[in-house]
């Protein structure tokens, strides 16, 4: 379980493509000091398990299922990635509860800067719109964000300067793919109402 508050921007050191999955090495400075084999780490919002830890990088295995259902399949050497360690009990949750289970790949269809804010319009799977509410939470590449507007098949999210500078959003352009995870509470409510 994660909070959607990105701890650091890491980058890709190495990708080894094997049948059925990839082994990815990721450079990190902040989270590496408290990282152990078997820990969960959100990489662009995808929950992955740490396979090995070194001085300034760690390795994860990304299986085919995850590659098929997230934007990790498009990663390149030196590319920046959002990193977050799993939550600890008794810690504050500054974002919202994020599982790291990406539901869909969205696409940025518009990006507008208005003063200090950057507004992204993101096309998402229409089936996921039912879990989106105005001023509700959503995870975009693992970043906890608030939905500012809902359209026919897009949502708008307004990004404050701190989030823009300290996440991969500063590198995203129109046409970029992003991982989508909707609010898990909405899914539990739907399931209970349908029983």
N, C-alpha and C positions, 0 to 999 in steps of 0.2 A: 504494500500500500504506500502511496506517495501523496504529496500535497500539491504538486504542480508548481512549486517554487524552485526554479532552476538554481542549482548551486554553483555551477560553472559551465563555461564553454570549453569543451575538450576538442580534440580533433583526431582524425583517423590516421593511425600510424601504418597499418598494414591490413590487407584483406587477402585471405587465402580461401579460394572457392573450392569446395569439395562437393561430391555428390550428396545431395540431400541437405546441404547447408554451408554456411560460411563460418570461418574463424576470423574474428575481427579484433585487432589490437588498437586500443584507444589511449592517446596521451591524456593525462589529467594531472593537475597540481594540487587542488584543494581536497577532493574526495579521496585521493589515493592514500592519504595519511591515516584513514580510518576504514580501509577496505580490506575485506578478507575473502578467501575462497568460499564460494557458496552464497555470498551476499547477493541481494537483488539490487540492481541499478536500472533506473529508467534512462534509456538512450533514445532521444527524440520521442519520449513518451512510451517507449516499448520496454516492458519489464524483461530484463535479461539477467542471467545468473553468471556471476564472476567465476571464471575457470582458473585463472592464475593472476598473481599480482607481482609487479616488479617495481623498481624505484620510481619511475615516472610514467608507467603505462600498465594497463591491465588487459586481459583477453576475455572475450565472450564467444559463445557459439550461437549463431542465429540459424535456426532450422528453416526448412523450405516453407512450412506453413506461415511462419512469421515474415519471411521474405515476400511471399505472395500477397500478404495482407497489410503491408506497411510500406513506407517510403524508404526503409533501410536497404532495399534492393538497388536503390539508385546512389548509394554512398560511394564516394571517391576518396582516394588518398589525400590527406591534408584538409578535407572538408570539416567544417565546424559542426559540432553536435551538442545538443542540450544534455546535461548530466544531472541526475538527482539520485541520492541514496534513499533507501526506503525509510519510512518514518520510524521513530522510536516512540514507545509508549511514554506518556507524560510530557511529550513535546507539544508545543503549540502547533496548530494547523493554520498556517497563514493563507493558504489557497483554498482548495476543497479536496475531498477524498478522491484520489485518482488511482485506479487499479493497475494501469500500465497495460491494459488489454485493448489494443487499438481495434476499432470497429470498421474503419473505412479510411480510404485515402481521399482527402479533399484537394481542391485546387484553388489557388489565389486568383481571383478574376478581376480584382481592382485593388489599388493601393493609393491612398490619398493622404497627404500631409496637411493638417490644419493646425497652424500654430505649433504647439508642443506635442500634439497628438498625431499618431499615424493610424488611420482607419483602413483595415483590411476587409474586403468582401471575399468570402470563401464559399465556393460551391461545395455542397455536401450531398451525400446520398439522401434522396427524399424520404426513405424509410427511417432515417435518423432524426428528421425534423420534429417528429412527435415527442422527442426527448428534449427538445430545445424550447426554452421559454425566455421571454424578454427579461433581461437582468439576471438570468440564470447562469450557471457555470458550465464551462466546456473546456476540455483540454485539447490544445492545438500544439502538436509536436511536444507534448508533455507539459506545456505551459498552462497554468490555470488562468483562464480569461473569463470575462463577463460578456454575455451576448448583448450587444447594443441595439440590434435590429434583426428582424427575421423577415425574409422575403420569400418568394415562391420556392426557390431551391438554393438560396444562399443565406448566410448569416453575416452580419457585420460585427467586428470586434474592434474596440478602440484601445490603442496601445499607449501607455504612458512612457515617457522617456527612459526611465530606469529599466523597464522590461524590454523595450526596443533595443537598447544598447547592450544589455547583458544576456541576450538570448540569440538564437539563430534568426529571429525575425528581421534583424538588421541586414541579413544577407538574402532575404527572400524577395522575389520579384513576381510580377504578374506571370502566371503560368507555373509557378513553383508548386510542387506537391507537398502536402502536409498531412500528418497523422491526426485522425479525429477519434476522440473518446468522449462520448456524451456523459452527462451526469448519471452516476449509477443509482442514485436515489430515485430518479424518475423511472428507471427500469424496474426497480423493486415495487414501486407504487403501481405501475401498470400490471405487473404479474399478479399482485394481490387483488386488484380490481377485477381481473379476468378469471379468478378462481371462485 
